Amino acid sequence: DKNLSSKVLVITAGVDVQLDRLEVEIVGWGPGLESWSLDYIRLPGDPHIAATWQRLDEVLARRWMRPDEIELKIKSMFIDSGYATTDVYRYCYSRQPLGVYATKGQATTGQQIVSKSKKKFKRGLQLFNIATITAKDKLFAMLETKKPGPGYCHFPDHYDEDYFEMLTAEQVFTKYVRGTATRYYRKVRTRNEALDCRVLALAALEKL
């Protein structure tokens, strides 16, 4: 693959599972959570079919070379299990040694973005919960960073407007429940897959 910035220390990926495809973002991370979107990929195919997941194996096998000739691979991949749950579990189970884990988003806030689910599985499958409000708060703060350095997000020139519309497809709102203010994110555009993928890639880094 194309050369990386010499600042990239680790690469993670987030995978959003849709009815007819997988959407994947691969992100390189440097000091202070400076990030580089290395690729955004749509893998067409029914997630209930093994061939669709074989395409994801090809993504997982990719390698990147830094200018100092240090080769990096995807260190951790988080996959949302909200749809095609059994298929996600099956894929992740045998690839956990490669850093591939099933996740479940929870519309909660907390100190930790990632926590291990208390749900027990046979044979040692691990499921990680993601506090999506905390993760999105962190991500949107990073997107506000104006200068390269800690927190700054780099994107390739070829990403189209559609990608950025998806990345910023949600806004935070406040509602009052029994007199207590509760913050929540709501879609203001139809598609938000790029946002979900970036949240998963960020959570994968947090786990590392």
PEHU-V627036 format. One record per pair of residues at least 24 apart in sequence whose ideal C-beta (glycine too) atoms are under 8 Angstrom apart, sorted by the first residue. I is the first residue (numbers start at 1). J is the second residue. Records with the same first field share a line. If there is no record, write none. Layout:
# PEHU-V627036
I = J / J
This chain:
# PEHU-V627036
1 = 38 / 62 / 63 / 64 / 65
2 = 64
3 = 64 / 65 / 66 / 67
4 = 28 / 36 / 38 / 64 / 65 / 66 / 67 / 72
5 = 30 / 36 / 66 / 154
6 = 66 / 67 / 68
7 = 31 / 34
8 = 36 / 64 / 66 / 72
10 = 72 / 75 / 205 / 208
11 = 38 / 64 / 72 / 73 / 74 / 75
12 = 74 / 75 / 76 / 77 / 78 / 201 / 202 / 204 / 205 / 208
13 = 59 / 60 / 74 / 76 / 77 / 78 / 200 / 201 / 204
14 = 77 / 78 / 79 / 80 / 196 / 197 / 198 / 199 / 200 / 201 / 202 / 203 / 204
15 = 56 / 77 / 78 / 79 / 80 / 197 / 200
16 = 80 / 193 / 196 / 197 / 200
17 = 47 / 79 / 80 / 81 / 82 / 83 / 84 / 88
18 = 47 / 83 / 193
19 = 46 / 47 / 83
20 = 44 / 45 / 46
21 = 45 / 47 / 52
22 = 47 / 52 / 53 / 55 / 56
23 = 193 / 194 / 196 / 197
24 = 56 / 59 / 197
25 = 194 / 197 / 198 / 200 / 201
26 = 59 / 62 / 74 / 201
27 = 198 / 201 / 202 / 205
28 = 64 / 72
29 = 205
31 = 150
32 = 149 / 150 / 151
33 = 142 / 150 / 151 / 205
34 = 148 / 149 / 150 / 151 / 152 / 154
35 = 142 / 152 / 153 / 154
36 = 154
37 = 153 / 154 / 155 / 156 / 159
38 = 64
40 = 159 / 163 / 194 / 197
47 = 83 / 84 / 87 / 88
48 = 84 / 87
53 = 87 / 91
56 = 91
60 = 95 / 98 / 100
74 = 99
75 = 99 / 204 / 208
76 = 100 / 101 / 204 / 205 / 207 / 208
77 = 101 / 204
78 = 103 / 128 / 130 / 200 / 201 / 203 / 204 / 207
79 = 103 / 200
80 = 104 / 105 / 196 / 200
81 = 127
89 = 121 / 125 / 127
92 = 125
93 = 123 / 124 / 125
96 = 124 / 125 / 126
99 = 204 / 208
101 = 126 / 127 / 128 / 204 / 207
102 = 126 / 127 / 128
103 = 127 / 128 / 129 / 130 / 200 / 203
104 = 128 / 129 / 130
105 = 129 / 130 / 132 / 196 / 199
106 = 130 / 131 / 132
107 = 132 / 133 / 184 / 185
108 = 132 / 133 / 134
109 = 133 / 134 / 137 / 183
110 = 134
112 = 206
113 = 138 / 202 / 203 / 206
114 = 203 / 206 / 207
128 = 203 / 207
130 = 199 / 200 / 203
132 = 185 / 199
133 = 172 / 183 / 184 / 185
135 = 199 / 202 / 203
136 = 170 / 172 / 185 / 195 / 199
137 = 172
138 = 202
139 = 195 / 198 / 199 / 202
140 = 172
143 = 167 / 168
163 = 194
164 = 194
165 = 189 / 191
166 = 191 / 192 / 193 / 194 / 195
167 = 194 / 195 / 198
168 = 195
169 = 194 / 195
170 = 195
